[in-house]
Amino acid sequence: MFSWTEILVVVSIGILVFGGKKLPALGRALRDSILGFKKGIQGKADERPLRDVTPPPPETHGSGKK
């Protein structure tokens, strides 16, 4: 397990590298990534329906006679 000193050093380096304003956004992104990973592992289906990716049929222009 990590000691408080190690955690403090990592947080301090994070503040120096990313700045205080970016850390909350990075934390949210990390949380969303972890939650998405857990959902994928548990096999929960995404609530959004999948998009149809089949190409449309080819269009015909006129009757083909000149």
C-alpha positions as CSV (number, residue, x, y, z in Angstrom):
1,M,0.0,0.0,0.0
2,F,1.1,3.6,-0.5
3,S,2.2,5.8,2.3
4,W,1.0,9.4,2.7
5,T,4.4,10.7,1.8
6,E,4.3,8.9,-1.6
7,I,0.8,10.1,-2.3
8,L,1.8,13.7,-1.4
9,V,4.7,13.6,-3.7
10,V,2.6,12.3,-6.6
11,V,-0.1,15.0,-6.0
12,S,2.6,17.7,-5.8
13,I,4.1,16.6,-9.1
14,G,0.7,16.5,-10.7
15,I,0.0,20.1,-9.6
16,L,3.3,21.2,-11.0
17,V,2.9,19.4,-14.3
18,F,-0.7,20.0,-15.1
19,G,-1.6,23.1,-13.0
20,G,-4.4,23.5,-10.5
21,K,-7.1,24.4,-13.1
22,K,-6.6,21.2,-15.2
23,L,-6.6,18.7,-12.3
24,P,-10.4,18.5,-11.8
25,A,-10.9,17.9,-15.5
26,L,-8.3,15.2,-15.5
27,G,-9.9,13.6,-12.4
28,R,-13.3,13.6,-14.1
29,A,-11.8,12.0,-17.2
30,L,-10.0,9.4,-15.2
31,R,-13.2,8.6,-13.3
32,D,-15.3,8.3,-16.5
33,S,-12.6,6.0,-18.0
34,I,-12.6,3.7,-15.0
35,L,-16.4,3.6,-14.9
36,G,-16.5,2.8,-18.6
37,F,-13.9,0.1,-18.1
38,K,-15.9,-1.5,-15.3
39,K,-19.1,-1.4,-17.3
40,G,-17.3,-3.2,-20.2
41,I,-15.9,-5.8,-17.9
42,Q,-19.3,-6.5,-16.3
43,G,-20.9,-6.8,-19.7
44,K,-23.5,-4.0,-19.2
45,A,-24.9,-2.8,-22.5
46,D,-24.5,0.8,-23.6
47,E,-27.8,2.6,-23.3
48,R,-27.4,4.3,-26.7
49,P,-28.5,2.2,-29.7
50,L,-25.8,1.3,-32.2
51,R,-25.6,3.4,-35.3
52,D,-26.4,1.7,-38.7
53,V,-23.2,1.8,-40.7
54,T,-24.3,0.0,-43.8
55,P,-23.7,2.0,-46.9
56,P,-26.7,3.3,-48.8
57,P,-27.6,1.6,-52.1
58,P,-26.0,3.0,-55.2
59,E,-28.0,5.7,-56.9
60,T,-29.0,5.4,-60.6
61,H,-29.1,8.6,-62.6
62,G,-31.8,8.4,-65.3
63,S,-32.7,5.4,-67.4
64,G,-29.2,5.0,-68.8
65,K,-30.4,5.7,-72.4
66,K,-29.1,8.6,-74.5
